[in-house]
């Protein structure tokens, strides 16, 4: 009997609602561990994660596609938002913005993408999130209208 084999690598990027700096460095590791658990519970493999103050990067290796990518991201965003709110990290309510970026990579690019994600702090000394995100959209030749991209404010 034939079996289906799948290995797909996708980098996800999504932002805090209103692009507020609500992911505090003191809570970053706890959030990253929580999201790692969500991904593991979905039987996928987290290769890299970095929660910036206003957005997050994930690199996930998929070895089965028995669900929709949009459902996967929805679950991560909904469960991590609920976690942050239940733990009362903020005075107000935490939410992720609608939408996300998903960019696929080949096996040969994985080390470079992992390094890129793990070195976000250094990377953002040179380039802000808006520049980074629009650069990725252009690199992957994704057509977009800037007014429908994440809520960007002048820094």
C-alpha positions in Angstrom: 0.0 0.0 0.0 1.4 3.4 -1.0 1.9 6.1 1.6 1.9 9.9 1.2 5.0 11.7 2.4 5.0 15.5 3.0 7.6 17.9 4.2 6.8 21.6 3.8 8.5 24.5 5.5 6.5 27.7 6.2 7.5 30.9 7.9 4.5 32.7 9.6 4.5 36.3 10.6 1.7 38.1 12.4 1.4 41.2 14.4 -0.1 42.5 17.7 -3.4 44.3 17.1 -2.6 48.0 16.6 1.1 47.2 16.3 1.4 47.9 20.0 4.6 46.7 21.8 2.7 44.3 24.1 5.0 41.3 24.1 7.3 42.2 26.9 10.8 40.7 26.9 10.1 39.4 30.4 7.2 37.3 29.0 8.7 36.4 25.6 10.1 33.0 26.5 6.8 32.0 28.3 4.8 32.9 25.2 7.2 31.1 22.9 7.0 28.0 24.9 3.2 28.2 24.9 3.0 28.6 21.2 5.5 25.7 20.8 3.1 23.5 22.7 0.2 24.5 20.4 2.3 23.6 17.3 3.4 20.3 18.9 -0.2 19.5 19.8 -1.0 19.9 16.1 1.6 17.3 15.3 3.9 19.7 13.5 7.5 20.7 14.1 8.5 24.1 15.3 12.0 25.0 13.8 12.3 28.6 15.1 10.3 31.2 16.9 10.9 34.7 18.0 8.3 37.0 19.6 9.2 40.6 19.0 7.4 43.3 21.0 4.9 43.9 18.2 5.0 40.8 16.0 6.1 37.2 15.9 8.0 34.9 13.5 7.5 31.1 13.4 9.1 28.6 11.1 7.2 25.4 11.0 7.9 22.1 9.3 4.7 20.3 8.2 4.8 16.6 7.7 1.0 16.2 7.3 -1.6 18.5 5.9 -4.8 17.1 7.4 -6.0 20.6 8.2 -6.0 24.1 6.6 -3.1 26.5 7.1 -5.6 29.2 8.0 -7.1 27.0 10.8 -3.6 26.3 12.1 -2.8 30.0 12.4 -6.2 30.8 13.8 -5.6 28.2 16.6 -2.2 29.6 17.4 -3.5 33.2 17.5 -6.7 32.4 19.4 -5.1 30.1 22.0 -2.1 32.4 22.6 -4.4 35.4 23.0 -6.5 33.6 25.5 -3.4 32.5 27.4 -2.1 36.1 27.6 -5.5 37.4 28.7 -6.0 34.6 31.3 -2.6 35.2 32.7 -3.4 38.9 32.9 -0.2 40.1 31.3 -1.9 43.4 30.4 -4.4 45.8 32.0 -6.5 45.7 28.8 -7.3 42.9 26.3 -4.6 41.4 24.1 -5.4 40.5 20.5 -3.4 39.7 17.4 -4.2 41.6 14.2 -6.3 40.0 11.6 -4.3 38.4 8.8 -0.8 36.9 8.6 2.0 36.3 6.2 3.0 32.7 5.2 6.1 32.1 3.2 7.3 28.7 2.0 11.0 27.7 1.9 13.0 24.8 0.5 15.0 22.4 2.7 18.2 24.1 1.5 17.0 27.5 2.9 16.1 26.3 6.4 19.3 27.1 8.2 19.3 30.7 6.8 15.6 31.2 7.8 16.2 29.8 11.3 19.2 32.1 11.8 17.1 35.1 10.5 14.3 34.4 13.0 16.6 33.8 15.9 18.5 37.0 15.3 15.4 39.3 15.0 16.7 41.7 17.7 19.8 42.4 15.7 17.9 42.5 12.4 15.4 45.1 13.7 18.2 47.5 14.6 18.6 48.0 10.8 15.1 47.5 9.6 11.7 48.1 11.1 8.8 45.7 10.9 7.0 47.5 8.1 10.2 47.5 5.9 10.8 43.8 6.8 7.3 42.7 6.0 6.9 44.6 2.7 10.4 43.3 1.6 9.1 39.7 2.1 5.9 40.4 0.2 8.0 41.8 -2.7 10.6 39.0 -2.5 7.8 36.4 -2.8 6.2 38.5 -5.6 2.9 38.8 -3.6 0.6 41.5 -5.0 -0.8 43.7 -2.2 -2.4 47.0 -1.5 -0.5 48.7 1.3 -3.7 49.9 2.9 -4.7 46.2 3.4 -1.4 45.2 4.9 -1.0 45.2 8.7 -1.8 48.5 10.5 1.5 50.3 10.1 2.2 53.6 11.9 5.1 55.9 11.3 7.8 55.0 13.9 
